[in-house]
Amino acid sequence: MIDFNTITACGECCMGCKKKLEDICSGCIEADGRVPEWAGSGVCKIHACCKEHHAKFCGLCEKFPCEKLPQMISWNPNIVEHLKNLATQFRSEMTRGE
């Protein structure tokens, strides 16, 4: 079972991340998208977009998958499929919890 409180806007999980464990980065959830990697732009664009659309992560956004997604999450060529699967798991767990 996935702890969806640890899933970031881009569908990643910071738990166990070397940068987080070494206190180099506090994690985008805890830092409200303001992490060292995005210092030049001020805030993670993915985090800001999800916040604007009131989505826990991209896969739950009403606009998913948007045309901006592949450019915003370029490090994962399978991002749409990953977020789609994550959203399916999230909805399934929410249904079981009701």
N, C-alpha and C positions, 0 to 999 in steps of 0.2 A: 504494500500500500504506500502511496506517495503522500508525503506531507506537503500539501499545496501551499502552506504558509512559507515554504522555503523556495518556491518556484518563482524565478524572476520574470520580468515582462517578456524577455526573449525566450522563455521556456527552459532556461538553465537552472541549475541549483548550485548555490555558492557553498553549501556545506561540503567540507572536505577540500575546498580550493586552497592551494598552497599560499596564495596571496592573502586570503582571509585568515588562515591558520597562523601566518607570520605577522599579522596585524599591518600588512602593507595596504590592505583594502578592507573596509568594513562591510562591503557587500552592497549592492544597489538597493535592496529592499530597506536595509537599515539606514542607508545614506540618502534615501529618497532620490536615487539616480545620480547622485554626485560622487562619483568614484574616480580614482586617479587616472584611469584610462580615458576618461572623458573630460579631464580638467580643461583642455583647450576650448571645448564647446560649452562648458558649464554643467551640462547634465546629459545623461544618456538619452538619445532621441527616442529609443524604443520605450524606455520607462516613461518619458514625457508623453508619448503618443497614447500609451495604455491609460495613463492617468487622465488625459484629456477625454478619452472615450469610455472612462469608468470600467475598464476591463482589468481583471486580475493579471492576465497575460494575453499576448496577442491572439492566441487561438480562441479566446472567449469574446473577442471584439466583434461587434455587429458588422464591421467592415471587413472582417477576415475572409479570405486573404486579400489584402489591399495591394495595389501596384507598387507601393513603396517598400514592402516587406523584403524582397530579395536584396535590395540595396542596403537596407538598414541592418540586415542579418546576413552579410555576405560570407561569413566564415562557415556557414552550414548550408551546403547545396540542397539538402533535403528538409529545409526549415518548414515548408508548408505541411509536409507529411508529418514531421515531428510534432508541430503545434496542433495539427488536426487530431493526432493520436492522444496527445496530452489532454486536449479539450474533451475528447470522448471519455477518457478515464475520469476526469474531473466530474463531468456530468453523471457518470455512472456512480461514483462515490457519493455525490450529493443526493442522488435518488435513493441509494441504499440507506443514507443517514436520515431520511425523512420519516 
